[in-house]
Amino acid sequence: MIALAFVAGQGIVPAYIITQRLYTLKRIKSDRSLWRRLEGYSFHERPLAQSLIERLQEETGHSVDVCYTMLEEYRRFIYLVGSTGDVLAPSPIVDVVWRLHAEDTDAYYEDFCPRVIGRTIYRPDGDHSGLLDFQDDPAYGRTLDYYAQEFGRAQVQYWPDPDLASVRMSSVLFWLIGLAAVALALALQSTVFAVFGTLVIVMTLFLRWKFSSLPLRNLGAQGDRYE
C-alpha cells in the first residue's frame, strides 16, 4: 500500500516523495530560484500530451512509486545541468525519463526549457542500446560529484557506481569466501563455518540487490551527456 498526498498543481503524489523533497529543501541550493521553478513544475499536466508517470509505466513496466522516484531523480539532474552550466551525463535510468520528456517537443522545447530552465537543453540523438558506456565517461563522474554537493549521496539503484569492475570483483570475492566457508562446514561438520558462510552469502545477495542499477524493462538505454 502506497501512502499518497495531494500537491497543488501536481495532483496525487506518493507521501515518501514529499518526505524526500522536504529533506532536499533542508540543503542550501546554489541556485534556489531554479530549484523552486523545477519544484513547481508538474510533469502530469498540459502542455504535456500525456503524464510522464503514465509514459514511464508504459515504457518500463515499473510500479507507480518507482516511476515517481525516477521522475524526481530526473528533476534533480536537470537542476544540476541548469545550475552548473557544465557538461554532465545522466544515468541510464534517468536518461529514459529525459528521452520521454524530450519526445514531447512542444512541452519540452517550447515550455519547459525556456520557462523553467531559462535556456534550451538539447538531448543528443543516436543509438541508445548500450548500458555500460557511462562508466568511462568523466561527465558522469562530475554529475555524481555535483549531485553529492547539492542533494547528498545518490541512490545507487538510480545512479550506479561507475567503477563497475571493482564492484563486480568485490562481489566475486564475497561469493568465494561464502562458498569456501560452506564447504569447510560440510567437510569439518562445523556449525561456526556454516553460520559464517550463510551470513556472507546472504550479505552478498543483499549487496548485489542494493548496489545494482535499476533494471530497464522493454527497452535499452544509454546515458548521454548534454549541456
C-alpha positions in Angstrom: 0.0 0.0 0.0 1.5 3.3 -1.1 0.7 6.4 1.1 -0.5 9.3 -1.1 -0.7 13.0 -0.7 -2.1 15.9 -2.8 0.3 18.6 -4.0 -1.2 21.7 -5.6 -0.5 21.8 -9.3 0.9 18.2 -9.3 -2.0 16.1 -8.2 -1.6 12.9 -6.1 2.0 12.2 -5.2 3.4 9.3 -3.0 3.9 10.5 0.6 7.5 9.3 0.6 8.3 11.7 -2.3 7.0 14.6 -0.2 9.4 13.5 2.6 12.2 13.2 0.1 11.5 16.8 -1.1 11.4 18.2 2.4 14.8 16.6 3.1 16.1 18.2 -0.1 14.8 21.6 0.9 16.9 21.5 4.0 20.1 21.5 1.9 21.0 25.0 0.6 20.9 25.1 -3.1 23.4 27.0 -5.2 20.5 28.2 -7.4 17.4 28.3 -5.2 15.4 30.2 -7.9 15.9 27.4 -10.4 15.1 24.7 -7.9 11.9 26.5 -6.9 10.8 26.6 -10.5 11.6 22.9 -11.0 9.7 22.0 -7.8 6.7 23.9 -9.1 6.7 22.3 -12.5 4.2 19.5 -13.0 5.1 16.5 -15.2 1.5 15.4 -15.3 -0.4 18.3 -16.8 -0.6 20.4 -20.0 1.3 21.3 -22.1 2.4 17.7 -21.8 0.4 15.5 -24.2 0.5 12.7 -21.6 1.6 12.4 -18.0 5.3 11.3 -17.7 4.4 8.9 -15.0 2.0 7.1 -17.3 4.5 7.0 -20.1 7.2 5.7 -17.8 4.9 2.9 -16.7 4.1 2.0 -20.3 7.8 2.1 -21.3 9.5 0.4 -18.4 6.8 -1.6 -16.7 7.8 -0.3 -13.2 5.4 0.5 -10.4 4.0 3.9 -9.8 6.2 4.6 -6.8 9.4 3.6 -8.8 8.3 5.9 -11.7 7.8 8.8 -9.3 11.3 8.3 -7.9 12.7 8.2 -11.4 11.0 11.5 -12.2 12.4 13.1 -9.0 15.9 11.9 -10.0 15.4 13.4 -13.4 14.2 16.7 -11.8 17.5 16.8 -9.8 19.6 16.0 -12.8 18.0 18.8 -14.8 18.7 21.2 -11.9 22.4 20.2 -11.9 22.7 20.9 -15.6 20.9 24.2 -15.4 22.7 25.4 -12.2 26.3 24.3 -13.1 26.4 25.0 -16.8 28.9 22.1 -17.0 28.8 19.1 -19.3 27.1 16.4 -17.4 25.7 12.9 -18.1 22.6 11.1 -16.7 22.5 7.5 -15.5 20.8 5.1 -17.9 17.6 5.0 -16.0 17.4 8.8 -15.6 18.1 9.1 -19.4 14.9 7.2 -20.0 12.9 9.9 -18.3 14.7 12.6 -20.2 14.1 10.9 -23.5 10.4 10.6 -22.9 10.2 14.2 -21.8 12.1 15.5 -24.8 10.0 13.4 -27.2 7.1 15.7 -26.3 8.7 18.5 -28.3 6.1 21.2 -27.6 6.1 20.7 -23.9 9.8 20.3 -23.6 11.3 22.8 -26.0 8.6 25.4 -26.2 7.6 25.4 -22.5 9.8 23.6 -20.1 13.3 24.7 -21.3 12.6 28.4 -21.8 10.1 28.9 -18.9 11.7 26.7 -16.2 15.4 26.4 -17.1 15.9 29.6 -19.0 17.7 28.0 -21.9 17.3 25.0 -24.2 19.0 21.8 -23.1 19.2 19.5 -26.2 19.3 15.8 -25.9 21.7 14.2 -28.4 20.2 11.9 -31.0 21.6 8.5 -31.8 21.7 4.9 -30.7 20.8 4.2 -27.1 21.3 0.5 -26.9 24.3 0.3 -24.6 24.0 0.3 -20.8 27.6 0.5 -19.7 29.2 3.3 -21.7 28.6 5.8 -18.8 31.2 4.1 -16.6 34.1 5.6 -18.5 32.5 9.0 -19.1 34.1 11.7 -17.0 30.8 13.7 -17.4 29.0 11.0 -15.4 31.6 11.3 -12.6 31.1 15.0 -12.5 27.4 14.5 -12.3 27.8 12.3 -9.2 30.1 14.9 -7.6 27.7 17.7 -8.2 24.8 15.5 -7.0 26.5 14.8 -3.7 27.1 18.5 -3.1 23.5 19.5 -3.8 21.5 16.5 -2.6 23.7 14.2 -0.7 24.9 10.7 -1.9 22.9 9.5 -4.9 20.9 6.2 -4.6 22.9 3.5 -6.4 19.6 1.9 -7.8 19.2 5.0 -9.9 22.8 6.2 -10.2 25.0 3.1 -10.4 28.6 3.2 -9.4 30.8 4.0 -12.5 33.5 1.7 -11.2 31.6 -1.5 -12.1 34.8 -3.6 -12.3 35.6 -3.1 -8.6 32.0 -3.7 -7.6 31.9 -7.0 -9.6 35.3 -8.1 -8.2 34.1 -7.5 -4.6 31.0 -9.5 -5.3 33.1 -12.4 -6.7 35.3 -12.4 -3.7 32.3 -12.4 -1.3 30.9 -15.4 -3.2 34.2 -17.3 -3.0 34.5 -16.6 0.7 30.9 -17.7 1.4 31.1 -20.9 -0.6 34.5 -21.8 0.9 33.1 -21.4 4.4 30.1 -23.6 3.5 32.5 -26.2 2.0 34.6 -26.2 5.2 31.4 -26.5 7.3 30.4 -29.6 5.4 33.9 -31.1 5.5 34.5 -30.4 9.2 30.8 -30.5 10.3 31.4 -27.1 11.8 28.3 -25.0 12.8 30.5 -21.9 13.0 31.7 -22.2 9.4 28.1 -23.0 8.3 26.7 -19.8 10.0 29.6 -17.7 8.7 29.2 -18.9 5.2 25.4 -18.4 5.2 25.8 -14.9 6.5 28.4 -14.0 3.8 26.2 -15.4 1.0 23.1 -13.5 2.3 25.1 -10.3 2.6 26.4 -10.8 -0.9 22.9 -11.2 -2.3 21.7 -8.1 -0.4 24.6 -6.0 -1.7 24.0 -7.2 -5.2 20.5 -6.0 -4.9 21.3 -2.8 -3.1 24.2 -1.7 -5.4 22.8 -2.8 -8.7 21.3 -0.3 -11.1 17.5 -0.3 -11.6 16.8 -2.8 -14.4 15.2 -1.4 -17.6 12.3 -3.3 -18.9 11.1 -3.5 -22.5 13.9 -1.2 -23.7 17.6 -0.4 -23.8 19.0 3.0 -22.8 22.5 4.6 -22.8 23.4 7.6 -20.7 24.1 10.6 -22.8 25.9 13.8 -21.9 24.4 17.2 -22.7 24.9 20.8 -21.8 
